[in-house]
């Protein structure tokens, strides 16, 4: 299975899972909202608050194990919890809230395992595209899942929503199993433990705080459509679907816009600018001035939110080595959902004491604080803009890949009087000679033909002495076709080596 197909299958699994997740969320929130606003606020808090625990204490563990296995285990836990909810007699009960909490605590583990897995098979500069694609999936499934959840909640009630969610998880599990089978023997996890501690992440603290504050404000979107669509205790599903569909469309538009903005402005300026604009959008959302303003302001806010989220997530995950991507993804989710949970708690406390407009206005203030924090981070950052980041990378080089080739000529005792060369090695030598400026991050070792070849035995063991071979840097993305031995990833196929020289070091690609 190639790298592209592995990524596509991972996306497919996530898409299926998210359809069920969004259907469940809207179904359960509609049921709680019809009970009371306080119940809805508690529901939002129970859905999002446990994510903080999972993201802080469980997400870092995915960097030490098999990411695909972790994702499959999470799906099994989700299926069991949903089956248990289906047998619960009351929606507004302790047992239901407890099961929702279980679903929530494993959610960041799945996302972190997925991001960590994709980070292993994706170069650093490709993560903006990966996280953009994940966000597009989230908002496509938001549209489908919210629509399905609203329809099923009205026609089949909660059991129909639960059945959809369980079916989606089963299908997702089948896709993950297919990826797992195809990955055996080719793309296992890197054999090193996660390096560093959380104290090493100090430069990212302002961005993490900005994410939290932004979501304290933007978290109101979880109840905003349903509240604006409810009059006199009755939910107008047509109004709800109008808001939801427009929100989802702008969410997709925002995710599609993030890559060029990120490339031209850099991470922190993009984060700061979108936070300021989201604050203005929340001010407009606080005005009860009719459906057109409700739809426009909330949709713009969500579109900007996707630009903010993808930029922040990419900034964090790409700032560390692949063996820490799970931890950083977990911290990002902790701040995201911690902010959302805080919003739910505030709403449950103030929902009956203040008008909805005043609560949304308070949310706008929190988003503006996020803008202030991000602006402060820009003033103290030296690597925000892509050009500055390239300079930083140049001045702080990572360990380099090691390429082993045979020396140009050698003799074989089986053919006395003749000289030979390895034509695979000669082909690669020609590529290196043609583009000398692009091999600066490659350690080229030219070794003698006779075995044993001590340099390779030292690194890969006595059973792996074939050349040419490219031993990959431990802190870099690992392609799915890499083999692993002694905690090292390596490629010994000449065609694959030429491909990796293009992907990892900027060489031109071989013409097909």
C-alpha positions, 0 to 999 in steps of 0.5 A: 500500500502506498503512502497516498492510499494509506492516508486516504484510507485513514481519512475514510475511517475518520469520515465514517466515524465523524458522521456517527459522532456528529449525529450522536451529538446533535441527537443527545443535545436536542434531547437535553435541550428539550428538557431544559437549558441547564440540562443542555449546558450540563450536556455540553460540559459532560461532552467536552470536559472529559476530553481535557483528561484524555488529551492530557494523560492519555494522548501522550501514550500514543507516541509510544505504541502502535497508533492504528491499534490505539484507534481500533481500541478506542472504536471498540470502547465507543461501540460499547458505550453507545450500546449501553446508552441505548439501554438507558431508561432516561436521557437526563440521568447519571448513567447517561452522563457517565457514558457520555463522559467515557465517549469524551475521554477517549475522543482525543486519544483517537485524534492524537493517534491519527495525527501521530500516525499521519505525522509519521508518514508525512513531511513537516511541510505537508502537515498543513495539507493533512490537517486541512483535509482532516478539518474538511472531513470534520465539516463535511461530516458536520453537515451530514451528521447534524442533518442526519441527527436532526432528522433521526431525532425527530423521526426515530428518536434517540435510538435511531441516532445511536444505531447510526453512530454504532454502524458508523463505528463498525464500518470505521473499524473495518477500514482501520483493520484493512490499513493495519493489515497492509501496514504489517511489515512496512510501517510499524511505529518508530522504535524510540520513546517520546523525547523531552518533557512538557517544559520543553514546549514553553515557546508554544504556551502563548498559542495554547492559551490563545486556543483556550481563550478563543474556544471559551468564546467560540464554544457557544456555537454548540448550542447557538443554532438550537437556541436561535431555532427554538421559540416558546420551547418548540424547536423549528427544525427548518430554521435549525437546518438552515443555520447548520447547513450555512455554518457547515458550508462556511466551515468548509470554505474556511478550511479550504482557505487556510493553506494559502493564508498560512503560507503567506502570513505564517502561523501566529499572524493567521491565528491573531487575525482570525481571533480578532475577526471571530470576536467581531462575528460573535458581537454580531451573533449577540444581536437578536436581529433576525434569521439572516444575521444569525446565519451570516454571523455564525457562519462567518465565525465558524469559517474563521474558526477553521482557519484558526484551528488548522493554523494553530494545530499545524503550528504545534504539531510541526514544531516538534519531532514526529515522536511527540506529535501525539502529545502536542495534538493532545495539548491542542485538543485539551485547550480546544475542548477545555475552552468549549467545556468552560463555555458550557459551564458558564452557559449552565450557570448564567443561562437562566440569569442573563439574556442569551445575547449578553452571554454571547457578548461575553464570548466575544470578549474572550475571543478578543483576549485570544487575539491579544495573546496571539499578538503578544506571541508574535512580538516575542516569536522569531519563527512565526513567518515561514521565511523566518522559520526556514532560517531557524531550521537552517541554523538548527539542523536536524540529524541527517539521513545516512546513504550507504553506497559501494565504492565505485570499483571493486573486484569479485574473487569469483571473476578474477582479473575483472573490475565491477561497479554496482549499477544501482549505486552508480545511478544514485551517485549520478543523481547526487553529482547532478544536484550537489546543492541538494545533498547537504542534509545527507551523510553519504558513506561509500563502503567496500564491497567485501562482507562483512560490512562493519558500518552497516552491521553496527547500524542494522545488524548482520542480516541487513548488509545490502546496498544501496540503503538509506537509513532515515533520521529518527526524528523525521517522518517515516514512509509506509514502505520503510523497514525497521530494525534496531529502532531504525527505519531504512529503505533498501529499494533503489527506486524508493531511495530515489523517490525519497531523495525527492520527497525529503531533500528536494531532488527532482523526481524520476520521470515516470 
